[in-house]
Amino acid sequence: MVVQTAPKRCSVTSNPTPLPVWQSPVGIPATASVYECDVGVIRPGRTRRLTFDVVKNPDVNADDDLTFRADVIGEITLSDGMPLWFPVPAPRGDGITDRANNYTIDAIRARVVGYNLLKSQLGICSENNPPPASPDSEVQIGEECEFHIESGGWFGFNTPGFTYIAVQDIQVIDQIPDGQGYLWSNDPLGPGMSTAQIQGVSLNPPPLPLAEDWFDWTFNTDPVNERITVKDHWFRVDVRTRLLTILSISSRRLISTPATVATSCHRHSKPFSTIHLQTSKSFTHLDHRQSVSHPSFVAGWTSRSLSRGWS
């Protein structure tokens, strides 16, 4: 990862750190950026929130490592600023001997997998000749739009200290809004589409022509034989929809009703295109639930949606 912004009370420090952090089962990776944060006195029952904005490292040769770790060292000093040296510090449980008889040393680590979720319009929707500018400003009843969905690109499988990280049992839900009907979707396992570790794809339920109901794809549902364990594998599919006549008429323009979609843990900022990821975690694997929504049309308004997140 690359840190975009850090809290004001945090600044980059050395790696290895000035004071030794907890080393069991592993210490801080040599390639990690380390920040030292001074949050002042934390009173009993209170907390301090530190928020870092990060993005995926664009370097294709970077470690496939998403280490999220926080260490708290409670070093006791004497009135003259010297470390508390009595009683003489004894070796810690991880074999390290501190310079002071510390009050506490704590570490918390998180197993994290990053993902990408992308939806984009393919070509133009309008049948007008010549076509309008892109994105289409007006779409009429009966016109069709095609979209490309990409889900996956998971990364973070080699985070130190964890013997097993995998992704499986994945569901991608297309939240098609009122006013658009399903026409067609291609084979996600066809040539040039999904990558090799995407297996066992099922479209549920196979939508009827012009159906407005949500539908989804599930894949990699076999917990033994269909685990994704290496980065940069993608589920890819193309979908075509048609603008239906369930519309309201205003000033001779055709207006579709935007879909209202409730999401539980990740909300995209654009009003007509909602993306979210729901993840349940166990000690051995991650089960993913990912949802995308077709953009609703306001006289043909379309959008391109991109979401990146951590689960």
N, C-alpha and C positions, 0 to 999 in steps of 0.2 A: 504494500500500500504506500501511497504518498500522502503526507499530511498537507491539507490545504490551509486550514486555520487551526490554531491552538488557543486554549484559554490564556487570558492575560497574565495569570500567575504562574504560567508554565514556560520554561525555556529549555532549549536543547542542551543536553549535558553529554558527558563522555560515555563511551561504551567500550570496555567495562565501566560500570558506574563508580562514583567516588566511594560509596559504601557498598559492600557485597550484598546482593539480593539473595533470596532463597534459591538454592540450586537443585532442589529435588522436585520432579524428576529431571528437569533441565533448567539451565540458566537462560539468560536473554540471548537470542541468536546474534551472532557476530555482525550480521547485515542489518540489524534493527536500528531504527532511530529511537533514542531514549530522551524523554522529557522529564525534567525535575520540576515539581510543582510545590509551591509553598502556599498552603491554604490557611495558614494561621491556626488558631486554637479551635478545635472541634469539641464543643461541649457535649456532655452526656445526652444521648437521645437525639442528637442533631446529625445532619449529613452535609456533605459538600458535593455538588455536582460539577464534574469537569467534562466538557464536551469538545471532542476533536472531530473536525470534518476531514474525511479521507476519501480518496479515490483509488481505483485499481491502478497499480503501477503499469504504465504503457510499455515498459521494457519486456519484450517476449522472453528474455533470458533471465528475468527476475525469479527469485525463489517462489515456488507455489506455496506460500506461507502467509497465513493471516493470523499472526500472533496478536491477540488482545490480552494484555497483561498489566496489572497494577501491583506495585510493591509499596508497602508502608513500613518504614523503619523508625522505631521509636528509640532514638539514641539519647541516653541520659548524660548530661554534662554537669560539671562542678561549677561553683560560682566564678572560678577564674576561666571558664570556657574549656577546660580540659575534660576529656571523656572520663566517665566514672570507671575507675580501674580496679575498684574493690567491691565485692570479692573478685579475684582474678577471673576474667571471662573464661568460660569453659567452651569446648567445641560444641557447635550446634548439631541438630539432628542430621543436617546435610554435610557435616564434616568441616564446615567453615568456622573459624574462631574470629569473633568480632573484636574490634579494638576497645570497645566499651562493654560494660555489663548492661546490655540494652534492656529497655522496658518491654519492647515487643518487636517482632519482625513477622510480617504477614505478606502473603502473595496470593493473588487470585488470577486464574487464567481461564480463558473462554475458548472453546472449540467453535470456530466460525467458518462457514462456507459462503462465499460470495456468489452472486448470480447476476444475470442480465435478462431483461425482458423487453423486447422490441416489437413494435407494430408499425407498419408503414404502408401507405397507399401505393399500389402499382399502377402506373400509367394515369389515365384520366377517366373520370366517371361520365362526363357529358357526351351525348351523341350529337351535340351541335357541331356544325361545320361552317366556319372554323371553330375549334374548341375554345373555351374561355381560358384565361390565364390559370396557372397552377398556384395554389390549390383552387379547384373549381369553385366559382362563386355561386353558381346555380345548378342544381340537379333536379330533373323533372321526374314525375311518376314513370316508372317502368325502366329507368336507366339503372345501370349496373356498375358496381365498384368492386375492385379486387384488392385484397390486402395480403401482405406477407407478414407472418408471425414467426418470431424466433424466441425461443425460451431455452435458457440453460447457460452455457459458457461457464459452468460452475468452476470455482477455483478456491484454493485453500486446503488441498488434500494433504499437504506435507508440513503441517504446522508441528513444530517440535514438541515432544512430550505426550503426543497421542499416538497410540499404536495403530489405530484404525479409524479412518474417516471415509464415509461413503454417502452417496445420494441414491435413493431408490423410491419406488412407489410414487410417481409424479403424476400430477393432474393439471392440465392447462384448460381453463374454462373460458369460453368465448361468451361474453355477456352481451349478446346481440340486443340492441334496443328496439322498442316499439317503432314500427314504421319501416323496418328493414326485414326482408325475408331471405332465408338461406337458399342459395342456389347450388353451390358446388364447393368441394374442397378436394385438393389433390392428395396423392399418396405421400405421407411424410417420409416413408422409407424408399421412395423412388430415387432415380439417379439425380445427383446434385442437390438433394435435400438434406435430411438429417445425417449426423455423423455416426460412426460405427458402433458406439456404445449405447445408442438409442435403440431399444428393442421392444417387441411385443406391443406395438401401438394399436389402440382401439378407440374408435370414435363412438361416443356414448351420449344419447342414443343416436343412431344415424338419422339426421333430421329429414323430415318430409320436405318436398319442394315448397319454398316460400314460407316455411315455418318461422315464427318469430321467437320461439323458445330458445333459452340458453342451451348450449351443447358443450361437450368437453372431449379432450383426448386424454387417455391414461396410457402410461408406458412404464417399462422397467418395474413391473409389479412383483416379479419373482424375487423374494428376499435372498435367495441363495445364488441364482445364476445371472441376475440382471442388475448388478450393482455398478454404479458409476464411481470410479476411484481415481481417475486422472482428469486434469483440467481440460477446458475448452472443447467439451462435447455439446452439441446443439440439437434441439428439436426444431424442425423447420416445416412450415406448412403454408399453403396459399388458400385463401377463402374468397368466394365471390358472393355478393349479396345484391338484392334488387330493392329499389325504393318502392314501397307499396302505397296504396291509396288511403291508408289510415292516417290522414293528415288534416290539418286545419287550413283554411284559406284566409289569407290576410293580404290586402292590397295586391291581389292577383298573383301573389307568390305562394309557393307551397312550403309549408313549415312543418317539420316533423317535431314530435315531442322528445326532448332530451331524456335519456334514461337516467333514473335516479338509482345509484348503486351504493349500497352500504359496504364498507370494507372494514376489516377487523384490525389490520396492523400496518398497512402501508397505503397511503392515499396520494395519488398524483394530483398536481395542482391544477391541471387543465380541467375546465368544467365538463367537457363532453367526452373525456376519455379517461377512464379510471383503471388503474393497475394496482393490484395488491398481491402480496405473498403471505400465505398462511403456512406455518411450519410447526410440526410437532417433532420433538426431539427425544431420542433415547440415547442410551450410553454407547450404542454400537452403530447407529446409522441415523440419517435424516430423511424424513418423509416430507415431500414438498407438495404444496397446493398453490398453483399460480393462476391468476385470472387476468384476462385482458378484455377490454370492451371495444366493440366497433364504435367509431365516432358517430354520434347522432348528427343528422344533417339539419342545418338551418339554412334553407334554400341552397343546400349543397355544401355547407361548410364541412371541411374535413381537417384532420390533424394527424401529425406523426408523433407517436408516443414512445418515450424511452424511459426505462426505469432501471436503476441499478441499486442493489441493496445487499444487506447481509442478513443471513438467517441463523 
